[in-house]
Amino acid sequence: MSREIIYLDNNATTRVDPAVVEEMLPFLTDFYGNASSGYSFSHKVARALEHARERVAALLGCEPSEILFTSCGTESNNAAIQSALSIDPDRQHVVTTAVEHSSIMKHGEFLAKRGHEVTWLGVDGKGRIDLGELERAIRPDTAIVSVMWANNETGVLSPIHEIAEIVRRKNVLFHTDAVQAVGKIPMAVGESKINFLSLSGHKLHCPKGVGVLYINRRTRFTPYLIGGGQEHGKRAGTENVASIAALGKAAELAGKFMKHEATAVRALRDDFERVVLEAIPDTQVNGDRENRLPNTSNISFEGIESEAVLMLLDKQGVCCSAGSACTTGSLHPSHVLKAMGFSTERARSSLRFSFSRFTTKEEVAKALEILPGVISKLRKMTLAA
Ligand SMILES: *Cc1c(COP(=O)(O)O)cnc(C)c1O
C-alpha cells in the first residue's frame, strides 16, 4: 500500500482474517469437487460444508441443521420475509422498524407497492423501539415481525429475546437482522423464540458474498432460490464452498474474540469517543450509549456537513462513514437519525466510526490527530461563507 490507511469503517466491511484466507485456499486449488457428487474426491468438500455449519451453529448457540448458507446478509433478510409471506395468503402484513438496513427497508417498500401492508415502528431519540407499540402493531393477519438486533449506523441494540417472546405469544414469526450483532455480543439463539436470524460473512472478517439464514428447526421455510437440492432443499445453487469454509473459520474466531470485542475493542472506541468529545466543542454521541455495540460510535459535529469531513479525512487516509455505506455519495440525511427525531442539519453533521479487533491504538491516535483540525477548518469555512 502506498499510503497508510486508518480504517475506522468496520460496520461497512471488515479486513479478512489471514487465518480465514488460509482456511479457504484448499477449496480454490486442490479440492474443487462439487459437494453433491458421489465420488470420494468430493467427500472432503461435503465434509467442509458440514464442519462450517457446526462452527456457525456453535457461535449462535443452535443446531447445525438450523444453519442455511446464503450469498449475503441481504439474501438472508429477503428470504426470511418472502418465506413468511408464502405460508398463508391471509397473513400478508409485515411489521418492521424505521431504522432497518436497506435490505429490509427497501424490501418493505417494494412489498408495500405490491399491495402488502407494512407497519414501520418508530424509535425514540436514543434509537429504541417501544415494546408496547410493537405488541399493539401485531394483528391477526401479520405474517412476520422483523427487528434488527444491532443498528449498523448507531450500534444501538434491541432487546431481541424479549421481542421474540412478545411476537411468539401472538403466534407470529419473528426475524432479526443480526448482521452487525453476530460476533460482537453473545446470542444463545437456540434458547430464544427467534424463528429466523440473518448474518453476513464480510462483517466478521470473512470475504464478501457469503451469509447465513438461521431457521429454527420447527419453523416452516419456503426456498427463495429454486432449482437443485442443495442445502437440504432449502436453497438451490452449487454451494460457495471456499467462502462457506471461510465463514466457518470466521465464526470460530469470532467466538474466540467475543470477549476481546467487549473489552479491548470497546476500550478503543470509548477512548476515541472521550477524546473527540473533549477536543472538539459542540459534539454529541448519537444513540443509546448504554445499549450499544462495543465497536460503534456515531457522533454529530454541529455546523458541519459530514460529506465535507469525509472528503478531507479521505485525503489523509482516514476511512469512516456518514451513516450507512449506501447513503454515502448522496446528500440524503440518514433515515436512522431522522427516525430518531434529529433535524436534517444534525443528521447531516453525523459521522460513524466503527472499530474491530484489527484496529490499532496507533490508528486511533492518528485519527485523533487529524479529526479536530478538519472539523475546525470546516467550521471556519462555514463561518466565513
Ligand atoms: C451489511 C448489512 C447487511 C447486508 O449484508 P450484505 O452481506 O452486505 O448483503 C444487512 N444488514 C445489516 C444491519 C448490515 O450491516
The ligand as an SDF file (V2000), in Angstrom:
LIG
                    3D

 15 15  0  0  0  0  0  0  0  0999 V2000
  -24.1370   -5.0970    5.8810 C   0  0  0  0  0  0  0  0  0  0  0  0
  -25.5030   -5.3040    6.4150 C   0  0  0  0  0  0  0  0  0  0  0  0
  -26.4490   -6.0600    5.7180 C   0  0  0  0  0  0  0  0  0  0  0  0
  -26.1970   -6.6120    4.3390 C   0  0  0  0  0  0  0  0  0  0  0  0
  -25.2860   -7.6490    4.2880 O   0  0  0  0  0  0  0  0  0  0  0  0
  -24.6170   -7.9920    2.8570 P   0  0  0  0  0  0  0  0  0  0  0  0
  -23.8950   -9.2570    3.1020 O   0  0  0  0  0  0  0  0  0  0  0  0
  -23.7180   -6.8400    2.5390 O   0  0  0  0  0  0  0  0  0  0  0  0
  -25.7330   -8.1310    1.8920 O   0  0  0  0  0  0  0  0  0  0  0  0
  -27.6900   -6.2540    6.2970 C   0  0  0  0  0  0  0  0  0  0  0  0
  -27.9910   -5.7380    7.4870 N   0  0  0  0  0  0  0  0  0  0  0  0
  -27.1070   -5.0080    8.1970 C   0  0  0  0  0  0  0  0  0  0  0  0
  -27.5060   -4.4830    9.5330 C   0  0  0  0  0  0  0  0  0  0  0  0
  -25.8500   -4.7560    7.6820 C   0  0  0  0  0  0  0  0  0  0  0  0
  -24.9900   -4.0140    8.3830 O   0  0  0  0  0  0  0  0  0  0  0  0
  1  2  1  0
  2  3  1  0
  2 14  2  0
  3  4  1  0
  3 10  2  0
  4  5  1  0
  5  6  1  0
  6  7  2  0
  6  8  1  0
  6  9  1  0
 10 11  1  0
 11 12  2  0
 12 13  1  0
 12 14  1  0
 14 15  1  0
M  END
$$$$
